[in-house]
Structures are given as C-alpha cells and as structure tokens.
Amino acid sequence: MATLNAEELRSRAERAIEQSPYTQADVSRELDVSRASVNRALKDTSPKLEKLRCRIVELLEPYRVERKRIFELHPKDE
C-alpha cells in the first residue's frame, strides 16, 4: 500500500498514461470524459479533478485507489 498526496497522485496519473500504449484521447473515451478534462487532471492538482485522477490510475494500473481526506487540528498559539 502506498499513500500519495495530491501532487503525487497527479504525477502518478500522468506517468500511467505516458507509460501506457494509450493517448489522453483514448483514456478520455474509456472514462467517458472530455480530453480537455483528462489534460487538466494531469496538469493541475485541483481537488475537483481528484476523482478523475483516481479513475485514470485505476484504469491503467493494477491498483484500486481509495480516496481519503485528512484534516489535522493544531492548538492555537497562546
């Protein structure tokens, strides 16, 4: 099991496409999204594209991606 932050997930999705025999257009057709959306998912770490990055990795790699959000609370300085 590996834990990835947003940038690492973006990079992993980008690498998955680069190392596959498929183009961004092929992936977009398979996932039923626009090629522009796939391109944005690979270039931007916006949280709204997180699900698409997970889907890209799951499509092209032998992994299931479990989305988790972690929020840490720290005491305020007094």
C-alpha positions in Angstrom: 0.0 0.0 0.0 1.2 3.5 -0.8 0.0 6.8 0.4 0.0 9.7 -2.1 -0.6 13.4 -1.7 -2.4 15.4 -4.4 0.8 16.2 -6.4 2.0 12.6 -6.2 -1.5 11.3 -7.4 -1.3 13.8 -10.3 2.2 12.7 -11.2 1.1 9.0 -11.0 -1.8 9.5 -13.3 0.4 11.4 -15.8 3.1 8.7 -15.7 0.4 6.0 -16.1 -0.7 7.5 -19.4 2.9 8.1 -20.6 3.9 4.5 -19.9 0.8 3.0 -21.4 0.1 2.5 -25.1 -2.9 4.8 -24.8 -3.3 8.5 -25.6 -5.2 11.0 -23.5 -7.9 10.8 -26.1 -8.1 7.0 -25.6 -8.3 7.4 -21.9 -11.0 10.1 -22.2 -13.1 7.9 -24.4 -12.8 4.9 -22.0 -13.7 7.1 -19.0 -16.4 9.0 -20.9 -15.0 12.4 -20.2 -13.5 15.1 -22.5 -9.9 15.0 -23.5 -9.6 18.5 -22.1 -10.7 17.2 -18.6 -8.0 14.5 -18.8 -5.4 17.1 -19.8 -6.4 19.4 -16.9 -6.3 16.4 -14.4 -2.7 15.8 -15.4 -1.6 19.4 -15.3 -3.5 20.7 -12.2 -3.8 19.5 -8.6 -7.2 21.0 -8.1 -9.3 18.9 -5.7 -12.3 18.9 -8.2 -10.2 16.8 -10.6 -9.1 14.3 -7.9 -11.7 11.7 -8.7 -10.7 11.7 -12.4 -7.0 11.2 -11.5 -8.0 8.3 -9.3 -10.0 6.8 -12.2 -7.0 7.2 -14.6 -4.7 5.4 -12.2 -7.3 2.6 -11.7 -7.8 2.2 -15.4 -4.2 1.9 -16.3 -2.5 0.4 -13.2 -3.3 -2.7 -11.2 -4.5 -0.7 -8.2 -7.7 0.4 -6.6 -7.4 4.0 -5.3 -9.1 4.8 -2.0 -9.8 8.5 -1.6 -9.2 9.8 1.9 -9.1 13.3 3.3 -7.2 14.1 6.5 -7.5 17.3 8.4 -5.2 17.9 11.3 -6.1 20.2 14.2 -3.3 22.0 16.0 -3.6 24.2 19.1 -3.6 27.9 18.5 -0.6 29.7 19.8 -1.4 31.5 23.1 
